[in-house]
Amino acid sequence: AVVSTQSTGISDDSIAIYEYKQIGKKYCSSAFYPRAQYYHVKGRYIGNRYTLRNIRIGQSLFLPTANNPALPASIINAPLVEMKISQVSKDEILNLVHDGCRIEEEAS
């Protein structure tokens, strides 16, 4: 799964999670979770939104499976799904952090 963060320069802490598949020589993606604000449902940060700080290699995102028709039946039967981040584009993270800092400086 690939986690995509909001990159419009406005920090709303929204994320989307995609599954990338290779079909022949082409890659295609399908959304596991549509862009929205998701909250910690497990651990010491329960109730807090997932943010850019949570997007790092090795981090697990625990998300509820209810009301998500994009998930396969084998996953939707469990109350939570664990998405483990295995790859992060450092350039994209730096761009997002830079955009957020620039917006905050302008707002002050």
BAMARDREN-824915 format. One line per 2 residues: number of its first residue (from 1); for each residue x, z, y of N, C-alpha, C, O. Coordinates in steps of 0.2 Angstrom, whole numbers. Atoms other than C-alpha are relative to their C-alpha. Layout:
<tibas>
NUM) X:Z:Y:X:Z:Y:X:Z:Y:X:Z:Y; ...
</tibas>
This chain:
<tibas>
1) 4:0:-6:0:0:0:4:0:6:10:3:6; -4:1:-7:6:-4:18:-5:4:5:-11:2:5
3) 3:-4:-5:1:8:32:1:-4:7:7:-5:8; -1:3:-7:-2:-1:49:-3:5:5:-8:7:4
5) 2:-5:-6:-3:9:65:-2:-4:6:-1:-10:6; 3:4:-6:-12:4:81:6:-2:5:10:3:6
7) -6:2:-4:1:-6:91:-2:-4:7:1:-8:9; 2:3:-6:-9:-11:107:3:4:6:1:2:12
9) -3:-4:-6:1:2:118:-5:6:1:-2:10:5; 4:-6:-1:-14:14:118:0:4:-6:-1:2:-12
11) -1:-5:6:-11:29:107:-6:3:-2:-8:8:1; 6:-3:3:-27:32:97:1:3:-7:-4:5:-10
13) -2:-2:7:-18:37:81:-4:-3:-5:-6:0:-11; 4:3:5:-28:25:71:5:-4:-5:10:-6:-3
15) -4:3:5:-21:18:55:-5:-4:-4:-11:-3:-5; 3:4:5:-26:5:42:5:-1:-6:11:-1:-5
17) -4:0:6:-20:4:24:-2:-6:-4:-7:-7:-5; 0:7:3:-17:-13:16:3:0:-7:8:4:-8
19) -3:1:6:-13:-18:-2:2:-7:0:-1:-12:2; -3:7:0:-1:-33:-3:1:-2:-7:3:1:-11
21) -1:2:7:-2:-44:-18:3:-7:0:2:-11:5; -3:7:0:8:-60:-23:-4:-4:-5:-5:-2:-11
23) 4:5:4:-3:-74:-29:4:-7:0:4:-10:5; -5:6:0:9:-88:-35:6:1:5:9:6:4
25) -6:-1:-5:21:-91:-20:-3:3:6:1:4:11; 3:-2:-6:9:-84:-7:-1:8:-1:-2:10:-6
27) 2:-7:0:6:-66:-2:-6:1:4:-8:-3:9; 6:-1:-4:-11:-60:3:-1:8:0:2:12:-3
29) 1:-7:-1:-17:-43:9:-8:1:0:-12:-3:2; 6:-2:0:-33:-34:7:0:8:2:4:12:0
31) 0:-7:-3:-38:-18:16:-3:5:-5:-9:4:-7; 2:-6:4:-39:-2:6:-5:5:5:-10:7:3
33) 3:-4:-4:-44:8:21:0:-4:7:5:-6:9; 0:3:-7:-50:0:38:3:4:5:3:10:5
35) -3:-3:-5:-43:4:54:-4:6:3:-10:4:5; 4:-6:-2:-49:22:59:5:5:1:11:5:0
37) -4:-6:0:-43:39:63:-1:4:-7:-7:5:-8; 1:-3:6:-40:48:47:3:7:1:8:8:4
39) -2:-7:-1:-37:67:45:3:3:-7:1:1:-12; -3:-3:6:-27:78:33:-6:4:-3:-10:7:0
41) 5:-3:4:-38:84:19:3:5:-5:-1:8:-9; -4:-4:5:-25:94:10:6:2:3:9:-1:8
43) -6:-3:-2:-11:105:14:-1:4:7:-6:6:9; 0:-4:-6:-6:115:30:-3:-3:6:-4:1:11
45) 2:4:-6:-12:102:42:-8:-2:0:-10:-7:3; 7:2:1:-30:101:36:-4:0:7:-4:4:11
47) 4:1:-6:-42:94:50:4:-3:6:1:-6:10; -4:3:-5:-27:87:60:0:-8:-2:0:-9:-7
49) -1:7:2:-26:68:62:7:-2:-2:12:1:-1; -6:3:1:-13:58:54:3:-4:6:-1:-7:9
51) -3:4:-6:-1:51:67:6:-3:-2:8:-4:-8; -6:3:2:14:41:68:6:4:-3:10:2:-7
53) -5:-4:3:25:56:64:-1:1:-8:4:3:-11; 1:-1:7:17:56:47:2:-6:-4:2:-6:-10
55) -1:6:3:22:38:43:8:0:-1:12:-2:3; -7:0:2:39:40:34:1:-1:-7:-4:1:-11
57) -1:1:7:46:36:17:0:6:-3:3:11:-1; 1:-6:4:41:48:4:-6:4:2:-8:8:-2
59) 5:-4:-2:27:55:14:-7:-2:-4:-7:-8:-5; 6:1:3:10:56:5:-6:1:5:-6:6:8
61) 6:0:-4:-6:52:14:-6:2:-5:-7:-3:-10; 5:-1:4:-21:60:5:-7:-2:4:-8:1:9
63) 6:3:-3:-38:51:9:-6:1:-4:-5:0:-10; 6:-1:5:-56:54:3:-2:-7:-2:0:-12:1
65) 2:7:3:-63:40:-8:-7:-1:1:-9:-7:0; 7:1:-1:-81:43:-3:-1:-6:5:3:-6:10
67) 3:6:-5:-90:28:6:6:-5:1:6:-8:6; -5:5:-1:-75:16:3:-1:-5:-6:2:-4:-11
69) 2:5:5:-82:1:-7:6:-4:-2:6:-8:-7; -6:4:1:-64:-7:-6:4:2:-6:8:-1:-8
71) -4:-3:6:-57:5:-19:-3:-2:-7:-9:-3:-7; 2:1:7:-57:1:-37:-4:6:-3:-3:11:-1
73) 4:-6:3:-69:11:-48:4:5:-3:3:11:-3; -5:-5:3:-54:19:-57:2:5:5:4:11:3
75) -3:-4:-5:-49:27:-40:-6:4:3:-6:10:5; 5:-3:-4:-66:30:-32:-4:6:-4:-7:10:-1
77) 3:-5:4:-71:42:-46:3:7:2:0:12:1; -3:-6:-2:-59:55:-39:-1:1:7:-3:-3:11
79) 1:-1:-7:-62:64:-23:5:-2:5:3:-3:11; -6:2:-5:-45:60:-15:4:-5:-4:5:-5:-10
81) -5:5:3:-33:46:-17:7:2:4:7:3:10; -6:-1:-4:-14:49:-13:3:-7:1:5:-10:-4
83) -4:6:-2:-5:35:-4:7:2:2:8:6:7; -7:-2:-2:14:37:-5:3:-6:3:3:-11:1
85) -4:5:-4:24:28:8:6:-1:-3:11:3:-4; -6:2:3:38:18:0:4:-4:5:10:-5:3
87) -4:4:-4:43:7:14:-3:0:7:-9:0:8; 2:0:-7:43:8:33:4:-5:4:11:-5:3
89) -3:4:-5:48:-5:46:3:4:6:-1:6:10; -3:-4:-5:60:5:57:-1:-4:7:-2:0:12
91) 1:4:-7:59:-9:71:-7:1:2:-8:2:8; 7:0:-2:40:-8:71:-1:7:2:-5:8:8
93) 1:-7:-2:40:11:72:4:1:7:1:5:11; -3:0:-7:53:10:87:-4:-3:5:-5:0:11
95) 4:3:-5:42:-2:96:-6:4:1:-8:5:7; 6:-4:-1:27:9:93:1:6:4:-2:8:9
97) -2:-6:-3:36:25:99:1:-2:8:-1:1:12; -2:2:-6:43:15:114:-7:-2:4:-7:1:10
99) 7:2:-4:25:8:119:-3:7:2:-6:7:7; 3:-7:-2:18:26:118:3:4:5:0:6:10
101) -3:-3:-6:31:33:129:-1:-3:6:-2:0:11; 1:3:-7:29:20:142:-7:1:2:-7:2:8
103) 6:-1:-3:11:22:143:-1:7:2:-4:8:7; 0:-7:-2:13:41:144:3:1:7:1:5:11
105) -3:0:-6:25:39:158:-4:-2:6:-4:0:11; 4:3:-5:14:28:168:-6:4:2:-8:4:7
107) 6:-4:-1:-1:40:166:2:6:4:-3:9:7; -2:-7:-3:9:55:173:0:-1:8:1:4:11
</tibas>
